[in-house]
């Protein structure tokens, strides 16, 4: 998977749970504070399906252009940065 791709996945989700012992860390409340309302995993079947490919990466294209130029190493590094 590449950054920016869109996929359709079959997942199994369940509400978060945690220990209910008094005086211990409340995992369920911590997940809620972090904005996590479910936990789960990705299923094997049906197979994942790619919905859209990643858009062109402008930085990657610029670095490829620099690599094709015959520049000394130091200026090439500065331009890449």
N, C-alpha and C positions, 0 to 999 in steps of 0.2 A: 504494500500500500504506500502511496505517495501522499505528501501533504497536499490537500486541496481536492482529493478524489472523494466521490460520494459513493457509498455502498449501502446495500440493503442486507441486513443480517437478521437471522432468527435468534432471538435471545430468550432467556428464562429469567424473569425478574421476580423479586419478592420484597415485601416491606422489610426495612432494616430491623434487626433484632439485636439484643445485647444482654448482658448480664443484668439481673434484677436484684442483686444483693445490695442491701443498704450500706452506704458508706464507701462504695467502690466507684470506679469510673463509669459514668453513664454513657456507653457507646452509642446508644440510640439517639440520645439528646445531642451528642457531639456531631453525629452524622446530619441531624436536622439543622444544626447551626451552620454546618458547612454547605448546606443546600443539596444534600444527597437524600433523595426520598426513596431510593430503591437500590438494592444490590443484586448481582446476578452474574451470568456468564453467557457467552456466545455458544449457540448450539451447532452441532456438525451438520445436521440435515434440517432443512434444505441448504444446499451450498450457498455461500455468499455470492451476491450478484453486484457487479460494478454498475452503478447508475450513470456516472459521468467521470471522465478523465480529468486529471489536474490541468488547470489553466497554465499557459506558458509562464515560466519563472523568469522575470526580467533580470534578476541578479545572475542566474545561471547562464542566460544568453550573453550578458555582458562579459562574464568571466570566460566563456568560450571564445568570444571575439578577441579578448586580450591574449588568450593562449595561441591564437592563430597569427598574431602580430609578432614580428621579429624585434622584440624589445630586450634591452639588458635586464637582468633579474631584479635589480633594485627598483628602477622605475615601474616595472611590471607589478611588483608587490605593493608599491605605493598606490598605483592606480586601482588595484584590486581592493585595497582597503577602503 
